[in-house]
Amino acid sequence: MELPTGDWIWALAIAALLTGATVSVIVLAAVGSIRRSVNEGGVRQSQQIRRLAESVAALNAQQQTAESRIQTLTEANRRLAEEVVALNERLRDADSVPRITGTARLLH
C-alpha cells in the first residue's frame, strides 16, 4: 500500500510535533528538577546560616561574660596587690621600731 504524497508530510509533521512535545516535557521536567534542587540547597544554606548566626551570638555572649569576669578578677588582683604592699609597709615599720626585750620589759 502506497501512501499518497501529502500523507507522508502529515506523518512527518505529526512525528515532529510528538518529538517536540516529548522533548519539551523532558526539558520542563529537568528544569523543574533543577529548580527544586536549587531551592532545597537554598533552604539548607539558610538553615546553616541561621545556625551559624545563633552560634556566633552565643559565642559573643560567652565572650562578654568572660571579659566581665576577667575585669572582675583584674580588679580583685589589683586590690590584693595593694593589700600586700600595705602589709609589707607595716611589717617594715614594725621591724624598724626598737623592741624591748623580756628583761627590760619587766623593769618598766
DRENSE-991323 format. One record per residue: residue number from 1; residue in three letters; y, x, z of N, C-alpha, C in turn. Coordinates in Angstrom, 1 decimal, padded with zeros to 4 digits. Atoms other than C-alpha are relative to their C-alpha. Example, Ala and Ser with C-alpha at 12.3 -4.5 7.8 and 13.67 -1.06 7.14 Angstrom:
2
i = 1 | aa = Ala | n_c2 = -001.2 | n_c1 = 000.9 | n_c3 = 000.0 | ca_c2 = -004.5 | ca_c1 = 012.3 | ca_c3 = 007.8 | c_c2 = 001.2 | c_c1 = 000.9 | c_c3 = 000.0
i = 2 | aa = Ser | n_c2 = -001.1 | n_c1 = -000.9 | n_c3 = 000.0 | ca_c2 = -001.1 | ca_c1 = 013.7 | ca_c3 = 007.1 | c_c2 = 001.1 | c_c1 = -000.8 | c_c3 = 000.8
***
This chain:
108
i = 1 | aa = Met | n_c2 = -001.1 | n_c1 = 000.8 | n_c3 = 000.0 | ca_c2 = 000.0 | ca_c1 = 000.0 | ca_c3 = 000.0 | c_c2 = 001.2 | c_c1 = 000.9 | c_c3 = 000.0
i = 2 | aa = Glu | n_c2 = -001.1 | n_c1 = -000.8 | n_c3 = 000.2 | ca_c2 = 003.2 | ca_c1 = 001.4 | ca_c3 = -001.1 | c_c2 = 001.2 | c_c1 = -000.7 | c_c3 = 000.6
i = 3 | aa = Leu | n_c2 = -001.2 | n_c1 = 000.5 | n_c3 = -000.6 | ca_c2 = 006.5 | ca_c1 = 001.0 | ca_c3 = 000.9 | c_c2 = 001.1 | c_c1 = -000.1 | c_c3 = -001.1
i = 4 | aa = Pro | n_c2 = -001.1 | n_c1 = 000.1 | n_c3 = 000.9 | ca_c2 = 009.4 | ca_c1 = -000.3 | ca_c3 = -001.1 | c_c2 = 001.0 | c_c1 = 001.1 | c_c3 = 000.3
i = 5 | aa = Thr | n_c2 = -001.0 | n_c1 = -001.1 | n_c3 = -000.2 | ca_c2 = 012.2 | ca_c1 = 002.3 | ca_c3 = -001.5 | c_c2 = 000.9 | c_c1 = -000.2 | c_c3 = 001.1
i = 6 | aa = Gly | n_c2 = -000.9 | n_c1 = 000.3 | n_c3 = -001.1 | ca_c2 = 014.5 | ca_c1 = 000.6 | ca_c3 = 001.0 | c_c2 = -000.6 | c_c1 = 000.0 | c_c3 = 001.4
i = 7 | aa = Asp | n_c2 = 000.7 | n_c1 = 000.1 | n_c3 = -001.2 | ca_c2 = 011.9 | ca_c1 = 000.2 | ca_c3 = 003.7 | c_c2 = -000.2 | c_c1 = 001.3 | c_c3 = 000.7
i = 8 | aa = Trp | n_c2 = 000.1 | n_c1 = -001.3 | n_c3 = -000.7 | ca_c2 = 011.4 | ca_c1 = 003.9 | ca_c3 = 004.4 | c_c2 = 001.3 | c_c1 = 000.5 | c_c3 = 000.6
i = 9 | aa = Ile | n_c2 = -001.3 | n_c1 = -000.4 | n_c3 = -000.6 | ca_c2 = 015.1 | ca_c1 = 004.3 | ca_c3 = 005.0 | c_c2 = 000.2 | c_c1 = -000.8 | c_c3 = 001.3
i = 10 | aa = Trp | n_c2 = -000.1 | n_c1 = 000.8 | n_c3 = -001.2 | ca_c2 = 014.9 | ca_c1 = 001.4 | ca_c3 = 007.5 | c_c2 = -000.9 | c_c1 = 000.6 | c_c3 = 001.1
i = 11 | aa = Ala | n_c2 = 000.9 | n_c1 = -000.6 | n_c3 = -001.0 | ca_c2 = 011.9 | ca_c1 = 003.0 | ca_c3 = 009.2 | c_c2 = 000.5 | c_c1 = 001.3 | c_c3 = 000.6
i = 12 | aa = Leu | n_c2 = -000.6 | n_c1 = -001.3 | n_c3 = -000.5 | ca_c2 = 013.6 | ca_c1 = 006.4 | ca_c3 = 009.4 | c_c2 = 001.2 | c_c1 = -000.3 | c_c3 = 000.9
i = 13 | aa = Ala | n_c2 = -001.1 | n_c1 = 000.4 | n_c3 = -000.8 | ca_c2 = 016.7 | ca_c1 = 004.7 | ca_c3 = 010.8 | c_c2 = -000.4 | c_c1 = -000.5 | c_c3 = 001.4
i = 14 | aa = Ile | n_c2 = 000.5 | n_c1 = 000.5 | n_c3 = -001.3 | ca_c2 = 014.7 | ca_c1 = 002.9 | ca_c3 = 013.5 | c_c2 = -000.6 | c_c1 = 001.1 | c_c3 = 000.8
i = 15 | aa = Ala | n_c2 = 000.6 | n_c1 = -001.2 | n_c3 = -000.7 | ca_c2 = 012.8 | ca_c1 = 006.1 | ca_c3 = 014.3 | c_c2 = 001.1 | c_c1 = 000.9 | c_c3 = 000.6
i = 16 | aa = Ala | n_c2 = -001.1 | n_c1 = -000.7 | n_c3 = -000.5 | ca_c2 = 016.1 | ca_c1 = 007.9 | ca_c3 = 014.6 | c_c2 = 000.7 | c_c1 = -000.6 | c_c3 = 001.2
i = 17 | aa = Leu | n_c2 = -000.6 | n_c1 = 000.7 | n_c3 = -001.1 | ca_c2 = 017.6 | ca_c1 = 005.2 | ca_c3 = 016.8 | c_c2 = -000.9 | c_c1 = 000.1 | c_c3 = 001.3
i = 18 | aa = Leu | n_c2 = 000.9 | n_c1 = -000.1 | n_c3 = -001.2 | ca_c2 = 014.5 | ca_c1 = 005.2 | ca_c3 = 019.1 | c_c2 = 000.0 | c_c1 = 001.4 | c_c3 = 000.6
i = 19 | aa = Thr | n_c2 = -000.1 | n_c1 = -001.4 | n_c3 = -000.5 | ca_c2 = 014.6 | ca_c1 = 009.0 | ca_c3 = 019.3 | c_c2 = 001.3 | c_c1 = 000.3 | c_c3 = 000.7
i = 20 | aa = Gly | n_c2 = -001.3 | n_c1 = -000.1 | n_c3 = -000.7 | ca_c2 = 018.3 | ca_c1 = 008.9 | ca_c3 = 020.1 | c_c2 = 000.1 | c_c1 = -000.7 | c_c3 = 001.3
i = 21 | aa = Ala | n_c2 = 000.0 | n_c1 = 000.7 | n_c3 = -001.2 | ca_c2 = 017.8 | ca_c1 = 006.3 | ca_c3 = 022.7 | c_c2 = -000.9 | c_c1 = 000.7 | c_c3 = 001.1
i = 22 | aa = Thr | n_c2 = 000.9 | n_c1 = -000.8 | n_c3 = -001.0 | ca_c2 = 014.9 | ca_c1 = 008.3 | ca_c3 = 024.3 | c_c2 = 000.7 | c_c1 = 001.2 | c_c3 = 000.5
i = 23 | aa = Val | n_c2 = -000.8 | n_c1 = -001.3 | n_c3 = -000.4 | ca_c2 = 017.0 | ca_c1 = 011.5 | ca_c3 = 024.3 | c_c2 = 001.1 | c_c1 = -000.4 | c_c3 = 000.9
i = 24 | aa = Ser | n_c2 = -001.1 | n_c1 = 000.4 | n_c3 = -000.9 | ca_c2 = 019.9 | ca_c1 = 009.6 | ca_c3 = 025.8 | c_c2 = -000.5 | c_c1 = -000.4 | c_c3 = 001.4
i = 25 | aa = Val | n_c2 = 000.6 | n_c1 = 000.4 | n_c3 = -001.3 | ca_c2 = 017.7 | ca_c1 = 008.1 | ca_c3 = 028.5 | c_c2 = -000.4 | c_c1 = 001.3 | c_c3 = 000.8
i = 26 | aa = Ile | n_c2 = 000.4 | n_c1 = -001.3 | n_c3 = -000.7 | ca_c2 = 016.3 | ca_c1 = 011.6 | ca_c3 = 029.3 | c_c2 = 001.2 | c_c1 = 000.8 | c_c3 = 000.5
i = 27 | aa = Val | n_c2 = -001.2 | n_c1 = -000.7 | n_c3 = -000.4 | ca_c2 = 019.7 | ca_c1 = 013.2 | ca_c3 = 029.3 | c_c2 = 000.7 | c_c1 = -000.7 | c_c3 = 001.2
i = 28 | aa = Leu | n_c2 = -000.6 | n_c1 = 000.8 | n_c3 = -001.1 | ca_c2 = 021.1 | ca_c1 = 010.4 | ca_c3 = 031.6 | c_c2 = -000.8 | c_c1 = 000.2 | c_c3 = 001.3
i = 29 | aa = Ala | n_c2 = 000.8 | n_c1 = -000.2 | n_c3 = -001.1 | ca_c2 = 018.2 | ca_c1 = 010.8 | ca_c3 = 033.9 | c_c2 = 000.2 | c_c1 = 001.4 | c_c3 = 000.6
i = 30 | aa = Ala | n_c2 = -000.2 | n_c1 = -001.4 | n_c3 = -000.4 | ca_c2 = 018.7 | ca_c1 = 014.6 | ca_c3 = 034.0 | c_c2 = 001.4 | c_c1 = 000.2 | c_c3 = 000.7
i = 31 | aa = Val | n_c2 = -001.3 | n_c1 = 000.0 | n_c3 = -000.5 | ca_c2 = 022.4 | ca_c1 = 014.2 | ca_c3 = 034.6 | c_c2 = 000.1 | c_c1 = -000.7 | c_c3 = 001.4
i = 32 | aa = Gly | n_c2 = 000.1 | n_c1 = 000.7 | n_c3 = -001.3 | ca_c2 = 021.7 | ca_c1 = 011.7 | ca_c3 = 037.4 | c_c2 = -000.7 | c_c1 = 000.9 | c_c3 = 001.1
i = 33 | aa = Ser | n_c2 = 000.7 | n_c1 = -000.9 | n_c3 = -000.9 | ca_c2 = 019.2 | ca_c1 = 014.1 | ca_c3 = 039.0 | c_c2 = 000.9 | c_c1 = 001.2 | c_c3 = 000.4
i = 34 | aa = Ile | n_c2 = -000.9 | n_c1 = -001.2 | n_c3 = -000.3 | ca_c2 = 021.7 | ca_c1 = 017.0 | ca_c3 = 038.8 | c_c2 = 001.1 | c_c1 = -000.5 | c_c3 = 000.9
i = 35 | aa = Arg | n_c2 = -001.0 | n_c1 = 000.5 | n_c3 = -000.8 | ca_c2 = 024.4 | ca_c1 = 014.8 | ca_c3 = 040.3 | c_c2 = -000.5 | c_c1 = -000.2 | c_c3 = 001.5
i = 36 | aa = Arg | n_c2 = 000.6 | n_c1 = 000.3 | n_c3 = -001.3 | ca_c2 = 022.1 | ca_c1 = 013.7 | ca_c3 = 043.1 | c_c2 = -000.2 | c_c1 = 001.3 | c_c3 = 000.8
i = 37 | aa = Ser | n_c2 = 000.3 | n_c1 = -001.3 | n_c3 = -000.6 | ca_c2 = 021.1 | ca_c1 = 017.3 | ca_c3 = 043.8 | c_c2 = 001.4 | c_c1 = 000.7 | c_c3 = 000.5
i = 38 | aa = Val | n_c2 = -001.3 | n_c1 = -000.5 | n_c3 = -000.4 | ca_c2 = 024.8 | ca_c1 = 018.4 | ca_c3 = 043.9 | c_c2 = 000.5 | c_c1 = -000.7 | c_c3 = 001.2
i = 39 | aa = Asn | n_c2 = -000.5 | n_c1 = 000.8 | n_c3 = -001.1 | ca_c2 = 025.7 | ca_c1 = 015.5 | ca_c3 = 046.2 | c_c2 = -000.7 | c_c1 = 000.4 | c_c3 = 001.3
i = 40 | aa = Glu | n_c2 = 000.8 | n_c1 = -000.4 | n_c3 = -001.1 | ca_c2 = 022.8 | ca_c1 = 016.4 | ca_c3 = 048.5 | c_c2 = 000.4 | c_c1 = 001.4 | c_c3 = 000.6
i = 41 | aa = Gly | n_c2 = -000.4 | n_c1 = -001.3 | n_c3 = -000.4 | ca_c2 = 023.9 | ca_c1 = 020.0 | ca_c3 = 048.5 | c_c2 = 001.4 | c_c1 = -000.1 | c_c3 = 000.7
i = 42 | aa = Gly | n_c2 = -001.4 | n_c1 = 000.2 | n_c3 = -000.6 | ca_c2 = 027.5 | ca_c1 = 018.9 | ca_c3 = 049.3 | c_c2 = -000.1 | c_c1 = -000.5 | c_c3 = 001.4
i = 43 | aa = Val | n_c2 = 000.2 | n_c1 = 000.6 | n_c3 = -001.3 | ca_c2 = 026.3 | ca_c1 = 016.8 | ca_c3 = 052.2 | c_c2 = -000.6 | c_c1 = 001.0 | c_c3 = 001.0
i = 44 | aa = Arg | n_c2 = 000.5 | n_c1 = -001.1 | n_c3 = -000.9 | ca_c2 = 024.2 | ca_c1 = 019.7 | ca_c3 = 053.6 | c_c2 = 001.1 | c_c1 = 001.0 | c_c3 = 000.4
i = 45 | aa = Gln | n_c2 = -001.0 | n_c1 = -000.9 | n_c3 = -000.3 | ca_c2 = 027.1 | ca_c1 = 022.0 | ca_c3 = 053.3 | c_c2 = 001.0 | c_c1 = -000.5 | c_c3 = 001.0
i = 46 | aa = Ser | n_c2 = -000.9 | n_c1 = 000.7 | n_c3 = -000.9 | ca_c2 = 029.4 | ca_c1 = 019.5 | ca_c3 = 055.0 | c_c2 = -000.6 | c_c1 = 000.0 | c_c3 = 001.4
i = 47 | aa = Gln | n_c2 = 000.6 | n_c1 = 000.0 | n_c3 = -001.3 | ca_c2 = 026.9 | ca_c1 = 019.3 | ca_c3 = 057.9 | c_c2 = 000.0 | c_c1 = 001.4 | c_c3 = 000.6
i = 48 | aa = Gln | n_c2 = -000.1 | n_c1 = -001.4 | n_c3 = -000.4 | ca_c2 = 026.7 | ca_c1 = 023.1 | ca_c3 = 058.1 | c_c2 = 001.4 | c_c1 = 000.4 | c_c3 = 000.5
i = 49 | aa = Ile | n_c2 = -001.3 | n_c1 = -000.3 | n_c3 = -000.3 | ca_c2 = 030.4 | ca_c1 = 023.4 | ca_c3 = 058.1 | c_c2 = 000.4 | c_c1 = -000.7 | c_c3 = 001.3
i = 50 | aa = Arg | n_c2 = -000.3 | n_c1 = 000.7 | n_c3 = -001.2 | ca_c2 = 030.7 | ca_c1 = 020.7 | ca_c3 = 060.8 | c_c2 = -000.7 | c_c1 = 000.7 | c_c3 = 001.2
i = 51 | aa = Arg | n_c2 = 000.6 | n_c1 = -000.8 | n_c3 = -001.1 | ca_c2 = 028.1 | ca_c1 = 022.6 | ca_c3 = 063.0 | c_c2 = 000.6 | c_c1 = 001.3 | c_c3 = 000.3
i = 52 | aa = Leu | n_c2 = -000.7 | n_c1 = -001.3 | n_c3 = -000.2 | ca_c2 = 029.9 | ca_c1 = 025.9 | ca_c3 = 062.4 | c_c2 = 001.3 | c_c1 = -000.2 | c_c3 = 000.7
i = 53 | aa = Ala | n_c2 = -001.3 | n_c1 = 000.3 | n_c3 = -000.6 | ca_c2 = 033.2 | ca_c1 = 024.3 | ca_c3 = 063.4 | c_c2 = -000.2 | c_c1 = -000.3 | c_c3 = 001.5
i = 54 | aa = Glu | n_c2 = 000.3 | n_c1 = 000.3 | n_c3 = -001.4 | ca_c2 = 031.6 | ca_c1 = 022.9 | ca_c3 = 066.6 | c_c2 = -000.4 | c_c1 = 001.3 | c_c3 = 000.8
i = 55 | aa = Ser | n_c2 = 000.4 | n_c1 = -001.3 | n_c3 = -000.6 | ca_c2 = 030.1 | ca_c1 = 026.4 | ca_c3 = 067.3 | c_c2 = 001.2 | c_c1 = 000.8 | c_c3 = 000.3
i = 56 | aa = Val | n_c2 = -001.3 | n_c1 = -000.8 | n_c3 = -000.2 | ca_c2 = 033.5 | ca_c1 = 028.1 | ca_c3 = 066.8 | c_c2 = 000.8 | c_c1 = -000.6 | c_c3 = 001.1
i = 57 | aa = Ala | n_c2 = -000.7 | n_c1 = 000.7 | n_c3 = -001.1 | ca_c2 = 035.1 | ca_c1 = 025.5 | ca_c3 = 069.1 | c_c2 = -000.6 | c_c1 = 000.4 | c_c3 = 001.3
i = 58 | aa = Ala | n_c2 = 000.7 | n_c1 = -000.3 | n_c3 = -001.3 | ca_c2 = 032.5 | ca_c1 = 026.1 | ca_c3 = 071.8 | c_c2 = 000.3 | c_c1 = 001.5 | c_c3 = 000.3
i = 59 | aa = Leu | n_c2 = -000.2 | n_c1 = -001.4 | n_c3 = -000.2 | ca_c2 = 032.9 | ca_c1 = 029.9 | ca_c3 = 071.4 | c_c2 = 001.4 | c_c1 = 000.3 | c_c3 = 000.4
i = 60 | aa = Asn | n_c2 = -001.4 | n_c1 = -000.1 | n_c3 = -000.4 | ca_c2 = 036.7 | ca_c1 = 029.6 | ca_c3 = 071.6 | c_c2 = 000.2 | c_c1 = -000.4 | c_c3 = 001.5
i = 61 | aa = Ala | n_c2 = -000.1 | n_c1 = 000.5 | n_c3 = -001.4 | ca_c2 = 036.3 | ca_c1 = 027.6 | ca_c3 = 074.9 | c_c2 = -000.6 | c_c1 = 001.0 | c_c3 = 000.9
i = 62 | aa = Gln | n_c2 = 000.7 | n_c1 = -001.0 | n_c3 = -000.9 | ca_c2 = 033.9 | ca_c1 = 030.2 | ca_c3 = 076.3 | c_c2 = 000.9 | c_c1 = 001.3 | c_c3 = 000.1
i = 63 | aa = Gln | n_c2 = -000.8 | n_c1 = -001.2 | n_c3 = 000.0 | ca_c2 = 036.3 | ca_c1 = 033.0 | ca_c3 = 075.3 | c_c2 = 001.2 | c_c1 = -000.2 | c_c3 = 000.9
i = 64 | aa = Gln | n_c2 = -001.2 | n_c1 = 000.3 | n_c3 = -000.9 | ca_c2 = 039.3 | ca_c1 = 031.3 | ca_c3 = 077.0 | c_c2 = -000.5 | c_c1 = 000.0 | c_c3 = 001.5
i = 65 | aa = Thr | n_c2 = 000.5 | n_c1 = 000.0 | n_c3 = -001.3 | ca_c2 = 037.1 | ca_c1 = 030.8 | ca_c3 = 080.1 | c_c2 = -000.2 | c_c1 = 001.4 | c_c3 = 000.5
i = 66 | aa = Ala | n_c2 = 000.2 | n_c1 = -001.4 | n_c3 = -000.3 | ca_c2 = 036.1 | ca_c1 = 034.4 | ca_c3 = 080.0 | c_c2 = 001.3 | c_c1 = 000.8 | c_c3 = 000.3
i = 67 | aa = Glu | n_c2 = -001.3 | n_c1 = -000.7 | n_c3 = -000.2 | ca_c2 = 039.7 | ca_c1 = 035.6 | ca_c3 = 079.6 | c_c2 = 000.7 | c_c1 = -000.4 | c_c3 = 001.3
i = 68 | aa = Ser | n_c2 = -000.6 | n_c1 = 000.5 | n_c3 = -001.3 | ca_c2 = 040.8 | ca_c1 = 033.4 | ca_c3 = 082.5 | c_c2 = -000.7 | c_c1 = 000.7 | c_c3 = 001.2
i = 69 | aa = Arg | n_c2 = 000.8 | n_c1 = -000.7 | n_c3 = -001.1 | ca_c2 = 038.0 | ca_c1 = 034.9 | ca_c3 = 084.7 | c_c2 = 000.4 | c_c1 = 001.5 | c_c3 = 000.0
i = 70 | aa = Ile | n_c2 = -000.4 | n_c1 = -001.4 | n_c3 = 000.0 | ca_c2 = 039.0 | ca_c1 = 038.4 | ca_c3 = 083.6 | c_c2 = 001.4 | c_c1 = 000.2 | c_c3 = 000.6
i = 71 | aa = Gln | n_c2 = -001.3 | n_c1 = -000.1 | n_c3 = -000.7 | ca_c2 = 042.6 | ca_c1 = 037.8 | ca_c3 = 084.6 | c_c2 = -000.1 | c_c1 = -000.2 | c_c3 = 001.5
i = 72 | aa = Thr | n_c2 = 000.2 | n_c1 = 000.2 | n_c3 = -001.5 | ca_c2 = 041.4 | ca_c1 = 036.4 | ca_c3 = 088.0 | c_c2 = -000.5 | c_c1 = 001.3 | c_c3 = 000.6
i = 73 | aa = Leu | n_c2 = 000.7 | n_c1 = -001.2 | n_c3 = -000.5 | ca_c2 = 039.2 | ca_c1 = 039.5 | ca_c3 = 088.5 | c_c2 = 001.0 | c_c1 = 001.2 | c_c3 = 000.0
i = 74 | aa = Thr | n_c2 = -001.0 | n_c1 = -001.0 | n_c3 = 000.1 | ca_c2 = 042.0 | ca_c1 = 041.8 | ca_c3 = 087.4 | c_c2 = 001.0 | c_c1 = -000.1 | c_c3 = 001.1
i = 75 | aa = Glu | n_c2 = -000.9 | n_c1 = 000.2 | n_c3 = -001.1 | ca_c2 = 044.4 | ca_c1 = 040.3 | ca_c3 = 089.9 | c_c2 = -000.6 | c_c1 = 000.3 | c_c3 = 001.3
i = 76 | aa = Ala | n_c2 = 000.7 | n_c1 = -000.3 | n_c3 = -001.3 | ca_c2 = 041.8 | ca_c1 = 040.4 | ca_c3 = 092.7 | c_c2 = -000.2 | c_c1 = 001.5 | c_c3 = 000.1
i = 77 | aa = Asn | n_c2 = 000.1 | n_c1 = -001.5 | n_c3 = 000.0 | ca_c2 = 041.2 | ca_c1 = 044.1 | ca_c3 = 091.8 | c_c2 = 001.3 | c_c1 = 000.7 | c_c3 = 000.4
i = 78 | aa = Arg | n_c2 = -001.3 | n_c1 = -000.5 | n_c3 = -000.4 | ca_c2 = 044.9 | ca_c1 = 044.8 | ca_c3 = 092.0 | c_c2 = 000.3 | c_c1 = -000.1 | c_c3 = 001.4
i = 79 | aa = Arg | n_c2 = -000.2 | n_c1 = 000.2 | n_c3 = -001.4 | ca_c2 = 045.2 | ca_c1 = 043.2 | ca_c3 = 095.4 | c_c2 = -000.9 | c_c1 = 000.9 | c_c3 = 000.9
i = 80 | aa = Leu | n_c2 = 000.9 | n_c1 = -000.9 | n_c3 = -000.7 | ca_c2 = 042.2 | ca_c1 = 045.1 | ca_c3 = 096.6 | c_c2 = 000.5 | c_c1 = 001.4 | c_c3 = 000.0
i = 81 | aa = Ala | n_c2 = -000.5 | n_c1 = -001.4 | n_c3 = 000.1 | ca_c2 = 043.6 | ca_c1 = 048.4 | ca_c3 = 095.4 | c_c2 = 001.2 | c_c1 = 000.1 | c_c3 = 000.9
i = 82 | aa = Glu | n_c2 = -001.2 | n_c1 = -000.1 | n_c3 = -000.8 | ca_c2 = 046.9 | ca_c1 = 047.6 | ca_c3 = 097.2 | c_c2 = -000.4 | c_c1 = 000.0 | c_c3 = 001.5
i = 83 | aa = Glu | n_c2 = 000.5 | n_c1 = 000.0 | n_c3 = -001.3 | ca_c2 = 044.9 | ca_c1 = 046.9 | ca_c3 = 100.4 | c_c2 = -000.6 | c_c1 = 001.3 | c_c3 = 000.4
i = 84 | aa = Val | n_c2 = 000.6 | n_c1 = -001.4 | n_c3 = -000.2 | ca_c2 = 043.0 | ca_c1 = 050.2 | ca_c3 = 100.1 | c_c2 = 001.1 | c_c1 = 001.0 | c_c3 = 000.2
i = 85 | aa = Val | n_c2 = -001.1 | n_c1 = -001.0 | n_c3 = -000.1 | ca_c2 = 046.3 | ca_c1 = 052.1 | ca_c3 = 099.6 | c_c2 = 000.6 | c_c1 = -000.2 | c_c3 = 001.4
i = 86 | aa = Ala | n_c2 = -000.6 | n_c1 = 000.3 | n_c3 = -001.3 | ca_c2 = 047.8 | ca_c1 = 050.3 | ca_c3 = 102.7 | c_c2 = -000.9 | c_c1 = 000.6 | c_c3 = 001.2
i = 87 | aa = Leu | n_c2 = 000.9 | n_c1 = -000.5 | n_c3 = -001.1 | ca_c2 = 044.7 | ca_c1 = 051.2 | ca_c3 = 104.8 | c_c2 = 000.0 | c_c1 = 001.5 | c_c3 = 000.0
i = 88 | aa = Asn | n_c2 = -000.1 | n_c1 = -001.4 | n_c3 = 000.0 | ca_c2 = 044.8 | ca_c1 = 054.8 | ca_c3 = 103.7 | c_c2 = 001.3 | c_c1 = 000.5 | c_c3 = 000.6
i = 89 | aa = Glu | n_c2 = -001.3 | n_c1 = -000.4 | n_c3 = -000.6 | ca_c2 = 048.5 | ca_c1 = 055.0 | ca_c3 = 104.7 | c_c2 = -000.1 | c_c1 = -000.2 | c_c3 = 001.5
i = 90 | aa = Arg | n_c2 = 000.1 | n_c1 = 000.2 | n_c3 = -001.4 | ca_c2 = 047.7 | ca_c1 = 053.5 | ca_c3 = 108.1 | c_c2 = -000.9 | c_c1 = 001.1 | c_c3 = 000.6
i = 91 | aa = Leu | n_c2 = 000.9 | n_c1 = -001.1 | n_c3 = -000.6 | ca_c2 = 044.8 | ca_c1 = 056.0 | ca_c3 = 108.6 | c_c2 = 000.8 | c_c1 = 001.3 | c_c3 = 000.0
i = 92 | aa = Arg | n_c2 = -000.7 | n_c1 = -001.2 | n_c3 = 000.0 | ca_c2 = 047.1 | ca_c1 = 058.9 | ca_c3 = 107.6 | c_c2 = 001.1 | c_c1 = 000.0 | c_c3 = 001.2
i = 93 | aa = Asp | n_c2 = -001.0 | n_c1 = 000.1 | n_c3 = -001.1 | ca_c2 = 049.8 | ca_c1 = 057.6 | ca_c3 = 110.0 | c_c2 = -000.7 | c_c1 = 000.2 | c_c3 = 001.4
i = 94 | aa = Ala | n_c2 = 000.7 | n_c1 = -000.1 | n_c3 = -001.3 | ca_c2 = 047.2 | ca_c1 = 057.3 | ca_c3 = 112.8 | c_c2 = -000.5 | c_c1 = 001.4 | c_c3 = 000.2
i = 95 | aa = Asp | n_c2 = 000.4 | n_c1 = -001.4 | n_c3 = -000.1 | ca_c2 = 045.9 | ca_c1 = 060.8 | ca_c3 = 112.1 | c_c2 = 001.1 | c_c1 = 000.9 | c_c3 = 000.4
i = 96 | aa = Ser | n_c2 = -001.2 | n_c1 = -000.9 | n_c3 = -000.2 | ca_c2 = 049.4 | ca_c1 = 062.3 | ca_c3 = 112.3 | c_c2 = 000.5 | c_c1 = -000.2 | c_c3 = 001.5
i = 97 | aa = Val | n_c2 = -000.5 | n_c1 = 000.2 | n_c3 = -001.4 | ca_c2 = 050.1 | ca_c1 = 060.8 | ca_c3 = 115.8 | c_c2 = -000.9 | c_c1 = 000.8 | c_c3 = 001.0
i = 98 | aa = Pro | n_c2 = 000.8 | n_c1 = -000.8 | n_c3 = -000.9 | ca_c2 = 049.0 | ca_c1 = 063.3 | ca_c3 = 118.5 | c_c2 = -000.7 | c_c1 = -000.9 | c_c3 = 001.0
i = 99 | aa = Arg | n_c2 = 000.9 | n_c1 = 000.8 | n_c3 = -000.9 | ca_c2 = 046.2 | ca_c1 = 061.9 | ca_c3 = 120.7 | c_c2 = -000.1 | c_c1 = 000.6 | c_c3 = 001.3
i = 100 | aa = Ile | n_c2 = 000.2 | n_c1 = -000.5 | n_c3 = -001.4 | ca_c2 = 045.9 | ca_c1 = 062.2 | ca_c3 = 124.4 | c_c2 = -001.4 | c_c1 = 000.0 | c_c3 = 000.3
i = 101 | aa = Thr | n_c2 = 001.5 | n_c1 = -000.1 | n_c3 = -000.3 | ca_c2 = 042.5 | ca_c1 = 063.5 | ca_c3 = 125.4 | c_c2 = -000.3 | c_c1 = -000.7 | c_c3 = 001.3
i = 102 | aa = Gly | n_c2 = 000.4 | n_c1 = 000.8 | n_c3 = -001.1 | ca_c2 = 040.5 | ca_c1 = 061.9 | ca_c3 = 128.1 | c_c2 = 000.5 | c_c1 = 000.5 | c_c3 = 001.4
i = 103 | aa = Thr | n_c2 = -000.5 | n_c1 = -000.6 | n_c3 = -001.3 | ca_c2 = 041.6 | ca_c1 = 064.3 | ca_c3 = 131.0 | c_c2 = 001.5 | c_c1 = -000.3 | c_c3 = 000.1
i = 104 | aa = Ala | n_c2 = -001.5 | n_c1 = 000.3 | n_c3 = -000.1 | ca_c2 = 045.3 | ca_c1 = 063.9 | ca_c3 = 130.2 | c_c2 = 000.2 | c_c1 = -001.5 | c_c3 = 000.2
i = 105 | aa = Arg | n_c2 = -000.2 | n_c1 = 001.4 | n_c3 = -000.1 | ca_c2 = 044.9 | ca_c1 = 060.2 | ca_c3 = 129.9 | c_c2 = -000.2 | c_c1 = -000.5 | c_c3 = 001.5
i = 106 | aa = Leu | n_c2 = 000.2 | n_c1 = 000.3 | n_c3 = -001.4 | ca_c2 = 043.6 | ca_c1 = 060.0 | ca_c3 = 133.4 | c_c2 = 001.2 | c_c1 = 000.3 | c_c3 = 000.9
i = 107 | aa = Leu | n_c2 = -001.2 | n_c1 = -000.4 | n_c3 = -000.8 | ca_c2 = 046.7 | ca_c1 = 061.7 | ca_c3 = 134.7 | c_c2 = 001.2 | c_c1 = -000.9 | c_c3 = -000.2
i = 108 | aa = His | n_c2 = -001.1 | n_c1 = 000.9 | n_c3 = 000.2 | ca_c2 = 049.0 | ca_c1 = 059.2 | ca_c3 = 133.2 | c_c2 = -000.1 | c_c1 = -001.3 | c_c3 = 000.6
***
